[in-house]
Amino acid sequence: MARKRRYLTATLPDGYVKTIGPTADPFTHYWRIVATLADGKTEVFWGHAKSLAEARKTRVSVVEAARKRGWANYTIDIVELVETAP
């Protein structure tokens, strides 16, 4: 039997909307890191996770990434994914 393909949408606190899909993977959360570099430029990293606990692990690794990459500051958002119509 084929796995159900679905679209997943994340709405971040700043109003940004990201849709993932079609996918059969059981993703539940979306994370985004917006990093400000020393020169004022920004970098954006994002991903999705199969649980809130998995998504929260990103917070641990981002501290090390900020130090290694020399980020002036960063924000990380983790939001729940919601199944949506294509």
N, C-alpha and C positions, 0 to 999 in steps of 0.2 A: 504494500500500500504506500502510495506517495505521501510525503509529509506536506502539510498545509503550508503554502507560501502566504506570507502576510507582510503588511507595511507597518512600521513602527515609527511613531512621532514623539519627539522630545521638544518641549517648550521651556526655554531657559528663563530665568528671572528677568533678564533684560529684553525679553520679547523675541529673541532669536528662535526660529523653529527649524529643526533638523529632522528630515524623514529618511529612514533607512528601509531598504527593501527593493524588491521582494526578497524575503528571507524565510527560511524554515528554522533558523537557529532560535533558541529560547532566550533571547536577550530581554532583560528587564529594566536596565538602567543605562543612561548615557552620561558620559563625563566630558567636560571641556576645560582646558587650561588656557588662559590668556596670560602670556608672559610679556613683561616690559623689559627690554634689553637696556643695557647701560647707555646706549646711544639714543634711547627714546623710541626705537622701533618696537613693533610687537610681533610675537609669534603665537600661533594658535595650534593647539594639539587637541585631538578629540578621540574618543573611542566608545565602545559599548561593552557591557558586562552582562554575565548571566545571573548575577545576584547583586544585592546592595553591598554585601560584604566584599565581593570581588571589586566593585567600583570604589569602595572606600580605601582599598589597598593602594589606589592611585595616589592618594594623599601622602602616603609614606614615601613613595618613590619620587614625588615631585619636590620634596625638600632637598633630596640629594641632587636632583636635576638642576634646581635653582642654583645651588652652590657650584656645581661643575660648569654650568653654562654662563654664570655671572649675571643672572637676571637681577634687575633692580627691584622688581616685585612681581607678583603673579596673583591671579585669582583662579580658583577651581570651583566648578559647579557640578553637582551630581543631581540628575533628575530622573524620575521614573519614565519609562517608555510606555506609550499608549498605542494600542492597535488601532489603525485608521484605514479607511477605504483608499484604494489607489487613486 
